[in-house]
Amino acid sequence: MKFYFQILYKRQYRKIAEMGIHPALGVGIIAIASILIAIFLMQKTVYAHYIIGFLGLSVVASLNEKKRNDFLNLCFSKTKFLKIRLIENLLLISPFVIFLIFTEEYLIAGITLLLSEFFVFTHFNKKWSFHIPSPFSKYPFEFSIGFRKLFLIYPAVYFLVFKAIEVGNFNLGVFAIGLLIFTHISYYFKPEQKYFVWIFSRSPQGFLWHKTKEGLFFSSLTLLPILILLSIWFPEQYINLLGLLFLNALLISTMILAKYSAFPKEMSVPQMVLFGLSIWFPPILIIAIIYFYKQSLKNLNLLLK
């Protein structure tokens, strides 16, 4: 069991090192960014504690895949398997629970901790499956896969939108839109296999345009119902809502270019920093788009000559 966690540690260590940054510094950046996001949530909505708990449980649930559990069951006895899974879930949920305790949300912290450990046992009785319909199923693969992995984000977003309408808080609606935009951006974090690029009989420019059109269409498709609802209840904010739609188009386009600027590898830390800066200060988007576009063409030329 100790050897298993040593392997996990070395794997994550190497993964961060391959991004071009010292692992200790990478962990520090992630920790600081997470704290700043949590503080931002606390300032923007009274439901921040529920959102943080939900995000923590979503992270923990990602370890509960059937194939992964089946593999661990083959490698370890049932007792060791349970110990490993309990420790894994505890390690992942701890930062979220600690933050909730620090903000004196003891009940939510306790429930979040108990649910995270309960997830260890849910796979034993899981004999059923269901199909989640989506408008993306015929169009591989970022939105179709991402939607099924993070589909719980969508009801959470619409809940926040209806709460924004109920209490007359437009900023809460803006936060819901931002959450949805960043969910869509996350669909492009992991690169596909080279084969799934090579099969396109397009030029690098044509391939990037195709991926961008697809990303803009699907992201706009999910945003429009929210924008329409908010425009009905907050008609004076229609300019801001149009601005959010335009910002979504810029961010999705930039993320797609950023993904292929590192292809076939994952984005490096400098690339992620540049993308993050462009979000924080939108005028940098122009520089980021030009840089990522040139790098993308260079990488894709090797596969789409």
C-alpha positions as CSV (number, residue, x, y, z in Angstrom):
1,M,0.0,0.0,0.0
2,K,2.9,2.4,0.8
3,F,4.4,1.5,-2.5
4,Y,1.2,2.5,-4.3
5,F,1.2,6.0,-2.8
6,Q,4.9,6.4,-3.6
7,I,4.1,5.7,-7.2
8,L,1.2,8.2,-7.2
9,Y,3.5,10.8,-5.7
10,K,6.3,10.2,-8.3
11,R,3.7,10.3,-11.1
12,Q,2.3,13.7,-10.0
13,Y,5.9,15.0,-9.3
14,R,7.0,14.1,-12.8
15,K,3.8,15.4,-14.4
16,I,4.3,18.9,-12.8
17,A,8.0,18.8,-13.7
18,E,7.2,18.1,-17.4
19,M,5.3,21.4,-17.4
20,G,8.6,23.2,-17.0
21,I,8.2,24.2,-13.3
22,H,9.6,22.9,-10.0
23,P,6.9,20.7,-8.4
24,A,7.0,22.5,-5.1
25,L,6.5,25.8,-6.8
26,G,3.7,24.3,-8.9
27,V,1.9,23.0,-5.8
28,G,2.3,26.4,-4.2
29,I,0.8,28.2,-7.3
30,I,-2.2,25.8,-7.3
31,A,-2.8,26.2,-3.6
32,I,-2.7,30.1,-3.8
33,A,-4.9,30.1,-6.9
34,S,-7.4,27.8,-5.2
35,I,-7.5,30.0,-2.0
36,L,-8.0,33.2,-4.1
37,I,-10.9,31.5,-6.1
38,A,-12.5,30.4,-2.8
39,I,-12.2,33.9,-1.3
40,F,-13.6,35.4,-4.5
41,L,-16.6,33.0,-4.2
42,M,-17.1,34.1,-0.6
43,Q,-17.3,37.7,-1.7
44,K,-19.7,37.1,-4.6
45,T,-22.3,34.8,-3.3
46,V,-23.8,33.5,0.0
47,Y,-23.9,30.0,-1.5
48,A,-20.1,29.9,-1.7
49,H,-19.8,27.2,1.0
50,Y,-22.2,24.9,-0.9
51,I,-20.4,25.5,-4.1
52,I,-17.0,24.7,-2.5
53,G,-18.4,21.6,-0.9
54,F,-19.9,20.5,-4.2
55,L,-16.6,21.1,-6.1
56,G,-14.7,19.1,-3.5
57,L,-17.1,16.2,-3.9
58,S,-16.9,16.4,-7.7
59,V,-13.1,16.1,-7.4
60,V,-13.4,13.1,-5.1
61,A,-16.1,11.4,-7.3
62,S,-13.6,11.4,-10.2
63,L,-11.6,8.7,-8.4
64,N,-14.7,6.4,-8.3
65,E,-14.5,5.2,-11.9
66,K,-15.4,1.5,-12.2
67,K,-12.3,0.6,-14.3
68,R,-10.0,2.2,-11.8
69,N,-11.6,0.5,-8.9
70,D,-11.6,-2.9,-10.7
71,F,-7.9,-2.5,-11.3
72,L,-7.2,-1.7,-7.7
73,N,-9.3,-4.7,-6.6
74,L,-7.1,-6.9,-8.7
75,C,-3.9,-5.5,-7.2
76,F,-4.9,-5.5,-3.5
77,S,-7.0,-7.4,-1.0
78,K,-10.4,-6.0,-0.2
79,T,-9.2,-4.5,3.1
80,K,-6.2,-2.8,1.6
81,F,-8.4,-1.6,-1.3
82,L,-10.8,0.1,1.2
83,K,-7.9,1.7,3.1
84,I,-6.3,3.1,-0.1
85,R,-9.6,4.5,-1.3
86,L,-10.5,6.0,2.1
87,I,-7.0,7.7,2.3
88,E,-7.2,8.9,-1.3
89,N,-10.6,10.6,-0.7
90,L,-9.5,12.0,2.6
91,L,-6.4,13.6,1.0
92,L,-8.4,15.1,-1.8
93,I,-11.3,16.5,0.3
94,S,-9.1,17.8,3.1
95,P,-8.3,21.2,1.5
96,F,-12.0,21.9,0.9
97,V,-13.0,20.7,4.5
98,I,-10.2,22.8,6.1
99,F,-11.3,25.9,4.3
100,L,-14.9,25.3,5.3
101,I,-13.8,24.8,8.9
102,F,-11.7,27.9,8.8
103,T,-14.8,29.9,7.6
104,E,-16.8,28.3,10.5
105,E,-19.1,26.2,8.3
106,Y,-18.7,23.2,10.5
107,L,-21.9,21.4,9.4
108,I,-21.2,21.7,5.7
109,A,-17.6,20.6,6.4
110,G,-18.7,17.5,8.3
111,I,-21.3,16.5,5.6
112,T,-18.7,17.0,2.8
113,L,-16.2,14.9,4.7
114,L,-18.7,12.1,5.4
115,L,-20.0,12.0,1.8
116,S,-16.5,11.9,0.4
117,E,-15.8,8.8,2.5
118,F,-19.1,7.3,1.6
119,F,-18.2,7.5,-2.1
120,V,-15.7,4.7,-1.5
121,F,-18.6,2.2,-1.0
122,T,-20.9,3.4,-3.8
123,H,-19.4,1.3,-6.5
124,F,-20.1,-2.0,-4.8
125,N,-23.8,-1.9,-5.5
126,K,-23.7,0.0,-8.8
127,K,-25.3,-2.5,-11.1
128,W,-27.1,0.0,-13.3
129,S,-26.2,2.7,-15.8
130,F,-28.1,5.4,-17.7
131,H,-27.7,7.5,-20.8
132,I,-27.4,11.3,-20.4
133,P,-28.9,12.9,-23.5
134,S,-27.0,15.9,-24.8
135,P,-26.9,18.0,-27.9
136,F,-23.2,17.2,-28.3
137,S,-23.3,13.4,-28.6
138,K,-22.8,13.3,-32.4
139,Y,-19.9,15.7,-32.4
140,P,-16.7,14.4,-30.8
141,F,-15.2,14.9,-28.5
142,E,-14.5,17.7,-26.1
143,F,-18.1,18.7,-25.3
144,S,-19.6,15.2,-25.5
145,I,-17.0,13.8,-23.1
146,G,-16.8,16.9,-20.9
147,F,-20.6,17.2,-20.6
148,R,-20.9,13.6,-19.3
149,K,-18.1,14.0,-16.9
150,L,-19.3,17.3,-15.4
151,F,-23.0,17.2,-16.1
152,L,-23.8,18.1,-12.5
153,I,-22.3,21.5,-13.1
154,Y,-25.2,22.4,-15.4
155,P,-28.1,22.0,-12.8
156,A,-25.9,23.9,-10.3
157,V,-25.4,26.8,-12.8
158,Y,-29.2,27.0,-13.5
159,F,-29.9,26.8,-9.8
160,L,-27.6,29.9,-9.3
161,V,-29.4,31.6,-12.2
162,F,-32.8,31.1,-10.7
163,K,-31.6,32.3,-7.4
164,A,-30.1,35.4,-9.0
165,I,-33.6,36.1,-10.5
166,E,-35.4,35.3,-7.2
167,V,-33.3,37.6,-5.1
168,G,-32.7,40.2,-7.8
169,N,-28.9,39.8,-7.7
170,F,-27.5,40.2,-11.2
171,N,-23.9,39.6,-10.0
172,L,-24.9,36.1,-8.9
173,G,-26.1,35.4,-12.5
174,V,-22.8,36.7,-13.9
175,F,-21.0,34.3,-11.6
176,A,-23.1,31.4,-12.9
177,I,-22.2,32.4,-16.4
178,G,-18.5,32.6,-15.5
179,L,-18.7,29.1,-13.9
180,L,-20.2,27.7,-17.1
181,I,-17.6,29.4,-19.3
182,F,-14.7,28.0,-17.2
183,T,-16.3,24.6,-17.3
184,H,-16.3,24.7,-21.1
185,I,-12.7,25.9,-21.1
186,S,-11.8,22.8,-18.9
187,Y,-13.0,20.5,-21.7
188,Y,-9.9,21.5,-23.7
189,F,-7.3,20.8,-21.0
190,K,-6.4,17.3,-22.0
191,P,-5.1,16.8,-25.6
192,E,-6.4,14.0,-27.8
193,Q,-4.3,11.3,-29.4
194,K,-2.4,12.4,-32.6
195,Y,-4.6,10.1,-34.7
196,F,-7.7,12.2,-33.9
197,V,-6.0,15.2,-35.5
198,W,-4.4,13.3,-38.4
199,I,-7.7,12.0,-39.6
200,F,-8.8,15.5,-40.6
201,S,-8.2,16.2,-44.3
202,R,-7.7,19.9,-43.6
203,S,-4.9,22.4,-43.5
204,P,-3.7,23.5,-40.1
205,Q,-5.6,26.8,-40.6
206,G,-8.8,24.9,-41.6
207,F,-8.5,22.5,-38.7
208,L,-8.2,25.3,-36.2
209,W,-11.1,27.1,-37.7
210,H,-13.2,24.0,-37.6
211,K,-12.4,23.4,-33.9
212,T,-13.1,27.0,-33.1
213,K,-16.5,27.1,-34.9
214,E,-17.5,23.9,-33.1
215,G,-16.4,25.2,-29.7
216,L,-18.1,28.6,-30.2
217,F,-21.4,26.9,-31.3
218,F,-21.6,24.5,-28.4
219,S,-20.6,27.0,-25.7
220,S,-23.0,29.6,-27.1
221,L,-25.8,27.0,-27.3
222,T,-25.6,26.4,-23.5
223,L,-25.1,30.1,-22.6
224,L,-28.0,31.5,-24.6
225,P,-30.9,30.2,-22.4
226,I,-29.2,31.8,-19.4
227,L,-28.5,35.0,-21.2
228,I,-32.2,35.2,-22.4
229,L,-33.5,34.6,-18.9
230,L,-31.3,37.2,-17.4
231,S,-32.1,39.7,-20.1
232,I,-35.8,39.3,-19.4
233,W,-35.4,39.9,-15.7
234,F,-32.5,42.4,-15.9
235,P,-33.3,44.2,-19.2
236,E,-31.0,47.2,-18.3
237,Q,-28.0,44.8,-18.3
238,Y,-28.4,43.6,-21.9
239,I,-25.1,45.3,-22.9
240,N,-23.2,43.5,-20.2
241,L,-24.8,40.2,-21.2
242,L,-23.8,40.7,-24.8
243,G,-20.3,41.5,-23.5
244,L,-20.2,38.2,-21.6
245,L,-21.2,36.3,-24.8
246,F,-18.4,38.1,-26.7
247,L,-15.9,37.3,-23.8
248,N,-17.0,33.7,-23.9
249,A,-16.1,33.6,-27.7
250,L,-12.7,35.1,-27.1
251,L,-11.8,32.8,-24.2
252,I,-13.0,29.6,-25.9
253,S,-11.1,30.6,-29.1
254,T,-7.9,31.4,-27.1
255,M,-8.2,28.1,-25.1
256,I,-8.4,26.1,-28.3
257,L,-5.4,27.8,-29.8
258,A,-3.5,27.4,-26.5
259,K,-4.3,23.6,-26.4
260,Y,-2.9,23.1,-29.9
261,S,0.1,25.4,-29.2
262,A,1.3,22.6,-26.9
263,F,0.0,19.7,-28.8
264,P,0.5,16.7,-28.5
265,K,1.6,17.5,-24.9
266,E,-0.5,19.2,-22.3
267,M,-0.1,23.0,-21.8
268,S,3.0,24.0,-20.0
269,V,3.0,26.3,-17.0
270,P,4.2,29.4,-19.0
271,Q,1.4,28.8,-21.4
272,M,-1.2,28.5,-18.6
273,V,0.2,31.6,-17.0
274,L,-0.2,33.5,-20.3
275,F,-3.8,32.3,-20.7
276,G,-4.5,33.2,-17.0
277,L,-3.1,36.7,-17.5
278,S,-5.3,37.1,-20.6
279,I,-8.4,36.3,-18.5
280,W,-7.3,38.7,-15.7
281,F,-6.4,41.5,-18.2
282,P,-8.4,40.9,-21.4
283,P,-6.3,43.2,-23.6
284,I,-3.5,40.6,-23.3
285,L,-5.8,38.2,-25.2
286,I,-4.6,39.8,-28.5
287,I,-1.0,38.9,-27.7
288,A,-2.0,35.5,-26.5
289,I,-4.1,34.7,-29.6
290,I,-1.3,35.7,-31.9
291,Y,1.3,33.6,-30.0
292,F,-0.9,30.6,-29.6
293,Y,-2.0,30.7,-33.2
294,K,1.6,30.7,-34.5
295,Q,2.6,27.8,-32.2
296,S,-0.5,25.8,-33.1
297,L,0.3,26.1,-36.8
298,K,3.9,25.0,-36.2
299,N,2.7,21.9,-34.2
300,L,-0.2,20.9,-36.6
301,N,2.0,21.2,-39.7
302,L,3.7,18.0,-38.6
303,L,0.4,16.1,-38.8
304,L,-1.7,18.0,-41.4
305,K,0.8,18.7,-44.2
